[in-house]
Each structure stands twice: as C-alpha cells, then as structure tokens.
Amino acid sequence: MRSIRVVSVFMVIFLLFSVISYAQESELKITEKVKIALIIPSTIDDMAWSQIMYEGIKAVQKKYGEDKIEIEVSERLWNAVDAGSAIRQYASQGFDIVIAHGAQYQSVLDEVAPDFPKTSFAYGTGFATNHPNIFAYDPQAQQGAYLLGVMAGLKTKTNIVGIVGPVKAGDAIKYNIGFEKGVKAVNPEAAVRVAYTGSFGDLVAAGEIARTHIKAGADVLSGSAQQCVGAIRVASEFEGVLWLSSDMDQSSIAPQTVLASQSYKFDDVIENIIAYRQKGIVGGKHLELTLGNDFLEIIYNPKLASVLTPEMMEIINEAKSNIISGEIKVELK
C-alpha cells in the first residue's frame, strides 16, 4: 500500500508539472502581426459551422489585440472554384494563415498550397495534410454526439428520436453514428430515425424533416449543419419537443427547446496553428478536437437546467469521463 501511495504522489507531481509546462508553452508571444483570412461556405451569423469558426478567430483577435491579429472574411463561397480564387488572392496578398472552412476545399488547397510555401493553409473537417504547409483540423463530432445521444435516450418518452441530416457523408455521418450509439447505450428500445435533406443550407427542407419526425412520434430531435436553424424553429412550435445541437450553442434560437449543444472551440485550434508557425512549422499537422483536449465542449441551456435530473447528469458525466479515459470508444461503424 505504501508503494502505491508513493507512486500516486509522483504521478500527481508529474501531472502538475505537465500542466504548468503546457500552460507556459501555450502562451503566445506575438511580436509581429498575424494576418488571417477565412473562407466560409455560408455566413458569419449562420448559428452553426461558419459562425463558430468566425467567433473563434474573433476571440483570438480580442485576446491578443487588433494590432496583433488581422482578419479578413469571404462569405457564401460554397462553390470550390470561387473559393479557390479567394484562397489564391489572400495568399498573394501576404496573409499568413488562410483557413478554408470546409472539407470540400481540400482539393483546392492541394492545388494552391505548393505555390505559396510560406503561407499556412487550413481546412476541416479533415485529416489529410498532403503538403507541408496545410493543417487539417478534425472535430471528433461523434464524441459530443454520443453524450447528446445519451441525453436523448434518457429524455424520450415516446422512444422515438429523430435526426435531421444534411448529406450522407463526412462530419454528419460521424455525428449521427455517435448520437445513435449514445441513445442505444442508455435506451436500447429507442428507435433512432435519420433523414437527409441533401444540402447543408436548406432551412426549409430541414424544417419539413423535423416536422415529419415529430408527427411520426419523435419527441427529441438533433442534427448538424447550417440548415438545422430551420429544424429548430419548427421543433419549437411543438410543446414538449427537445432539440440537441451541434457546431455551437444554438439555445438562443429556441430557449425553451434546445436542451444542450456540442460546440467546437476553434479559438484553441487557431492559437495552435499560430504557435506552430512561431516554431517554424507552417503545416503538416492533423489537429483533433476532442473532449479530452477540451477543444470540444458540451454547453447546457440554463433555461432548461431542471430538465436533466441529478441522476441523469451523473450518467452523462460518467459517459464523458469514460470517453476521455478511453473506456468508451465511439467507433465509426
């Protein structure tokens, strides 16, 4: 027993010094202005994927000052050809970091990046860094989705849960798989029904799918992408229906409907990219957003705090701890 206590003490000391060391290494000393360009498929106020990245960059600018961080944004560039022109133009203008915020931009960056070896390019959701000056950031959406699924499984009274999906690929699939596994982990009898709009930004179609789910008996819904604003608004028309969000805190859309949200902390991603550049590393890194590194977080709606009982919160928090420790692995299959 005494030897175990000694080992435990040394482990605590090691972890303490590790935390201190990390904190010291993560503090940026920006001496020259960093110019960041952001290309997004929708708008900076879409209450989803594009807005949360924009807010992340703005948070970094606020932290270090406008004299240290310069930002330019190009909106509504879903089309890869148009996005490619903007990406090349920003690089030609001497921007240090050009962020193309979408997996659809990967091939465009592969074409442009070799022409500007000193510029750091970044995109996500992705993992491939085909050139030494490309960063890929990769939200592990299935982790937060699992916790939201646990909430859905605990809260559904009808045992019918609905998912409003954008396209049957990429981040949406990761999210849907994680969400369904979370539901089934606590409520094996619940049915999880998924439907796709075939678009990321079709608010009307998303709303219609939400309505169809609810009329079929679903009392808890979720989904991802910009389109879900339309689905949330429809869900808010029905008393007793709950929504669980992804990308960012969406409770302001429907304060009596959105129970909790998975949110991406892109400010941490941006600071990491800047830190790498300060070390002379302009890309070639795969940056994950996970519950473990705290780049991914769950935000609860305070207006609905009483909806989740202490017993439910204990189950949710235990699941979160088990994901972080690796005891629960949210496999994508």
C-alpha positions as CSV (number, residue, x, y, z in Angstrom):
1,M,0.0,0.0,0.0
2,R,2.8,2.4,0.9
3,S,4.5,1.9,-2.5
4,I,1.2,2.6,-4.3
5,R,0.8,5.9,-2.3
6,V,4.4,6.9,-3.3
7,V,3.7,6.2,-7.0
8,S,0.4,8.1,-6.7
9,V,2.2,11.1,-5.2
10,F,4.8,11.1,-8.0
11,M,2.1,10.8,-10.6
12,V,0.3,13.9,-9.2
13,I,3.6,15.8,-9.2
14,F,4.3,14.7,-12.8
15,L,0.8,15.8,-13.9
16,L,1.1,19.1,-12.1
17,F,4.4,19.9,-13.8
18,S,3.0,18.7,-17.1
19,V,0.1,21.1,-16.8
20,I,2.4,24.0,-15.8
21,S,4.7,23.2,-18.7
22,Y,1.8,23.0,-21.2
23,A,0.4,26.4,-19.9
24,Q,3.8,28.0,-20.4
25,E,4.2,26.5,-23.9
26,S,0.7,27.5,-24.9
27,E,1.1,31.2,-24.1
28,L,1.8,33.0,-27.3
29,K,4.1,36.0,-27.6
30,I,3.0,37.7,-30.8
31,T,5.6,40.3,-31.8
32,E,4.5,40.7,-35.4
33,K,1.0,41.0,-36.8
34,V,-0.6,37.7,-37.9
35,K,-2.9,38.1,-40.9
36,I,-5.7,35.5,-41.0
37,A,-8.1,35.0,-43.9
38,L,-11.3,33.0,-43.5
39,I,-13.3,31.5,-46.4
40,I,-16.7,30.1,-45.4
41,P,-19.5,28.4,-47.2
42,S,-22.3,30.3,-45.6
43,T,-22.2,33.5,-43.4
44,I,-20.6,34.6,-40.2
45,D,-24.1,34.6,-38.5
46,D,-25.4,31.2,-39.6
47,M,-25.6,30.0,-36.0
48,A,-23.6,26.9,-37.0
49,W,-20.4,25.8,-38.6
50,S,-19.3,29.1,-40.2
51,Q,-20.2,31.3,-37.2
52,I,-18.4,29.2,-34.6
53,M,-15.2,29.4,-36.6
54,Y,-15.6,33.2,-37.1
55,E,-16.2,33.6,-33.4
56,G,-13.2,31.5,-32.6
57,I,-10.9,33.8,-34.7
58,K,-12.5,36.9,-33.3
59,A,-11.9,35.6,-29.8
60,V,-8.2,35.2,-30.6
61,Q,-8.1,38.7,-32.0
62,K,-9.8,40.1,-28.9
63,K,-7.3,38.2,-26.7
64,Y,-4.1,39.5,-28.4
65,G,-5.4,42.8,-29.9
66,E,-6.2,44.0,-33.4
67,D,-2.7,45.3,-33.7
68,K,-1.5,41.6,-33.5
69,I,-4.3,39.8,-35.3
70,E,-5.7,41.0,-38.6
71,I,-8.8,39.2,-40.0
72,E,-10.4,39.2,-43.4
73,V,-13.5,37.1,-44.3
74,S,-15.1,35.9,-47.5
75,E,-18.6,34.5,-47.1
76,R,-21.0,32.4,-49.2
77,L,-18.2,30.6,-51.1
78,W,-19.6,27.1,-51.2
79,N,-18.5,26.8,-54.8
80,A,-15.0,25.4,-54.9
81,V,-14.0,27.4,-58.0
82,D,-15.0,30.7,-56.4
83,A,-13.4,29.7,-53.2
84,G,-10.2,28.8,-55.0
85,S,-9.9,32.3,-56.4
86,A,-10.3,33.9,-53.0
87,I,-7.8,31.5,-51.4
88,R,-5.2,32.3,-54.0
89,Q,-5.9,36.0,-53.7
90,Y,-5.4,36.0,-50.0
91,A,-2.2,34.1,-50.3
92,S,-0.9,36.5,-52.9
93,Q,-1.7,39.4,-50.6
94,G,0.6,38.0,-47.9
95,F,-1.8,36.5,-45.5
96,D,0.0,34.3,-43.0
97,I,-2.9,31.8,-42.4
98,V,-5.7,31.1,-44.9
99,I,-8.5,29.0,-43.5
100,A,-10.8,27.3,-45.9
101,H,-13.6,26.2,-43.6
102,G,-15.0,23.1,-45.1
103,A,-13.9,19.6,-46.2
104,Q,-15.0,20.5,-49.8
105,Y,-12.0,22.8,-50.0
106,Q,-9.3,20.1,-49.6
107,S,-8.6,19.6,-53.3
108,V,-8.5,23.4,-53.9
109,L,-5.8,23.8,-51.2
110,D,-3.9,20.9,-52.7
111,E,-3.6,22.9,-55.9
112,V,-2.9,26.3,-54.3
113,A,-0.6,25.5,-51.4
114,P,2.6,24.5,-53.4
115,D,2.6,28.0,-54.9
116,F,2.9,29.7,-51.5
117,P,5.2,27.6,-49.3
118,K,5.4,30.2,-46.6
119,T,1.7,30.5,-46.2
120,S,-0.2,28.2,-43.8
121,F,-3.4,26.8,-45.2
122,A,-6.0,25.0,-43.1
123,Y,-9.3,23.2,-43.7
124,G,-11.7,20.9,-41.9
125,T,-13.3,18.5,-41.2
126,G,-10.2,16.7,-42.5
127,F,-7.2,14.6,-41.6
128,A,-5.1,14.6,-44.8
129,T,-2.2,17.1,-45.0
130,N,-0.9,16.4,-48.5
131,H,1.5,19.4,-48.4
132,P,3.8,20.6,-45.6
133,N,2.0,23.9,-45.3
134,I,-1.5,22.5,-44.8
135,F,-3.1,22.0,-41.4
136,A,-6.2,19.7,-41.2
137,Y,-8.5,20.2,-38.2
138,D,-10.7,17.4,-37.3
139,P,-13.6,17.7,-34.8
140,Q,-14.4,14.3,-33.3
141,A,-18.1,15.0,-33.6
142,Q,-19.0,11.5,-32.6
143,Q,-17.8,12.1,-29.1
144,G,-20.0,15.0,-28.2
145,A,-22.8,13.4,-30.3
146,Y,-22.6,10.3,-28.1
147,L,-23.3,12.4,-25.0
148,L,-26.2,14.2,-26.7
149,G,-27.5,10.8,-27.7
150,V,-27.3,9.7,-24.0
151,M,-29.4,12.8,-23.1
152,A,-31.9,11.9,-25.9
153,G,-32.2,8.3,-24.7
154,L,-32.8,9.4,-21.2
155,K,-35.4,12.0,-22.0
156,T,-37.5,10.5,-24.8
157,K,-40.9,9.4,-23.6
158,T,-42.1,8.0,-26.9
159,N,-38.9,6.1,-27.6
160,I,-38.7,7.7,-31.0
161,V,-35.7,10.1,-31.6
162,G,-35.2,11.9,-34.9
163,I,-32.1,13.1,-36.7
164,V,-32.1,15.8,-39.4
165,G,-29.1,15.2,-41.6
166,P,-27.5,17.4,-44.3
167,V,-25.7,15.0,-46.6
168,K,-24.9,11.4,-46.0
169,A,-21.1,11.9,-45.7
170,G,-18.3,13.4,-43.7
171,D,-18.9,15.0,-40.4
172,A,-22.6,14.4,-40.5
173,I,-22.1,10.6,-40.5
174,K,-19.6,10.9,-37.6
175,Y,-22.2,12.9,-35.7
176,N,-25.1,10.6,-36.5
177,I,-23.2,7.4,-35.6
178,G,-22.1,8.8,-32.3
179,F,-25.6,10.1,-31.5
180,E,-27.3,6.8,-32.2
181,K,-24.8,4.9,-30.1
182,G,-25.4,7.2,-27.2
183,V,-29.1,6.7,-27.4
184,K,-28.8,3.0,-27.6
185,A,-26.3,2.9,-24.7
186,V,-28.9,4.0,-22.2
187,N,-32.2,3.1,-24.0
188,P,-31.8,0.1,-26.3
189,E,-35.5,0.1,-27.0
190,A,-35.5,3.6,-28.6
191,A,-35.8,4.0,-32.3
192,V,-33.4,6.5,-34.0
193,R,-34.8,7.7,-37.3
194,V,-32.5,9.6,-39.7
195,A,-33.4,11.6,-42.8
196,Y,-31.2,13.8,-45.0
197,T,-32.0,17.0,-46.9
198,G,-29.1,16.5,-49.4
199,S,-27.9,20.1,-48.6
200,F,-26.1,21.9,-45.8
201,G,-28.1,25.1,-46.0
202,D,-31.7,24.2,-46.9
203,L,-33.5,25.5,-43.9
204,V,-37.0,24.8,-45.4
205,A,-36.2,21.1,-46.1
206,A,-34.7,20.7,-42.7
207,G,-37.8,22.1,-41.1
208,E,-40.0,19.8,-43.1
209,I,-38.0,16.8,-42.0
210,A,-38.2,17.9,-38.4
211,R,-42.0,18.2,-38.7
212,T,-42.2,14.7,-40.3
213,H,-40.2,13.3,-37.4
214,I,-42.4,14.9,-34.8
215,K,-45.7,13.8,-36.5
216,A,-44.3,10.3,-36.5
217,G,-43.9,10.4,-32.7
218,A,-40.3,11.8,-32.1
219,D,-40.1,13.9,-29.0
220,V,-36.3,14.5,-29.1
221,L,-34.5,15.7,-32.2
222,S,-31.0,16.5,-33.3
223,G,-29.0,17.3,-36.4
224,S,-26.0,19.1,-37.8
225,A,-25.0,21.8,-40.3
226,Q,-26.4,25.3,-41.0
227,Q,-29.8,24.0,-42.1
228,C,-30.7,23.0,-38.6
229,V,-31.7,26.5,-37.7
230,G,-34.9,25.8,-39.8
231,A,-35.4,22.5,-38.0
232,I,-35.0,24.0,-34.5
233,R,-37.6,26.7,-35.3
234,V,-40.1,24.0,-36.4
235,A,-39.3,21.9,-33.3
236,S,-40.0,25.0,-31.1
237,E,-43.6,25.0,-32.4
238,F,-44.4,21.8,-30.6
239,E,-44.7,21.7,-26.8
240,G,-42.6,19.1,-25.1
241,V,-40.2,18.5,-28.0
242,L,-36.5,18.9,-27.2
243,W,-33.6,19.6,-29.6
244,L,-29.9,18.7,-29.1
245,S,-27.5,20.9,-31.2
246,S,-24.1,20.5,-32.8
247,D,-21.4,23.0,-34.0
248,M,-22.2,25.7,-31.5
249,D,-24.6,26.8,-28.7
250,Q,-27.9,27.3,-30.5
251,S,-30.1,27.8,-27.5
252,S,-30.8,31.4,-28.4
253,I,-32.8,30.2,-31.4
254,A,-35.3,28.4,-29.2
255,P,-34.6,28.8,-25.5
256,Q,-37.4,26.5,-24.4
257,T,-36.4,23.8,-26.9
258,V,-32.6,23.5,-27.2
259,L,-31.5,21.5,-24.2
260,A,-27.8,21.3,-24.9
261,S,-25.2,21.8,-27.6
262,Q,-21.9,20.4,-28.7
263,S,-19.6,23.3,-29.5
264,Y,-16.3,23.5,-31.2
265,K,-13.6,25.6,-29.7
266,F,-11.9,26.9,-32.8
267,D,-10.0,29.6,-30.9
268,D,-7.8,26.9,-29.5
269,V,-7.2,25.5,-33.0
270,I,-6.2,28.9,-34.3
271,E,-3.8,29.5,-31.3
272,N,-2.2,26.1,-32.0
273,I,-1.7,27.0,-35.7
274,I,-0.1,30.3,-34.7
275,A,2.1,28.5,-32.1
276,Y,3.3,26.0,-34.7
277,R,4.2,28.9,-37.1
278,Q,6.2,30.5,-34.3
279,K,8.2,27.3,-34.1
280,G,8.8,27.4,-37.9
281,I,6.2,24.7,-38.6
282,V,3.8,26.0,-41.3
283,G,1.6,22.9,-41.7
284,G,1.7,19.2,-41.9
285,K,-0.3,18.7,-38.7
286,H,-3.6,16.9,-38.1
287,L,-5.4,18.8,-35.2
288,E,-8.1,16.9,-33.5
289,L,-10.9,18.5,-31.5
290,T,-11.9,16.1,-28.7
291,L,-13.5,16.0,-25.3
292,G,-10.1,15.0,-23.9
293,N,-8.2,18.1,-25.1
294,D,-11.2,20.3,-24.4
295,F,-11.4,21.6,-27.9
296,L,-14.9,20.2,-28.0
297,E,-17.4,21.0,-25.2
298,I,-21.0,20.5,-24.2
299,I,-22.9,23.6,-23.3
300,Y,-26.1,23.2,-21.4
301,N,-29.0,25.6,-21.7
302,P,-29.5,27.2,-18.3
303,K,-33.2,27.9,-19.0
304,L,-33.8,24.1,-19.2
305,A,-31.4,23.2,-16.3
306,S,-34.2,21.3,-14.5
307,V,-34.9,19.0,-17.4
308,L,-31.9,16.8,-16.7
309,T,-32.2,15.4,-13.2
310,P,-29.1,14.9,-11.0
311,E,-29.3,11.1,-11.7
312,M,-29.3,11.8,-15.5
313,M,-26.3,14.2,-15.1
314,E,-24.4,11.5,-13.3
315,I,-24.9,9.1,-16.2
316,I,-23.9,11.8,-18.7
317,N,-20.8,12.9,-16.8
318,E,-19.7,9.3,-16.3
319,A,-20.1,8.7,-20.0
320,K,-18.0,11.8,-20.7
321,S,-15.2,10.6,-18.3
322,N,-15.2,7.2,-19.9
323,I,-14.8,8.7,-23.4
324,I,-11.9,10.8,-22.2
325,S,-10.3,7.9,-20.5
326,G,-10.8,5.6,-23.5
327,E,-13.0,3.2,-21.7
328,I,-15.8,4.2,-24.2
329,K,-14.6,4.3,-27.8
330,V,-17.1,5.8,-30.1
331,E,-16.2,3.7,-33.2
332,L,-17.4,5.0,-36.6
333,K,-19.0,1.7,-37.7
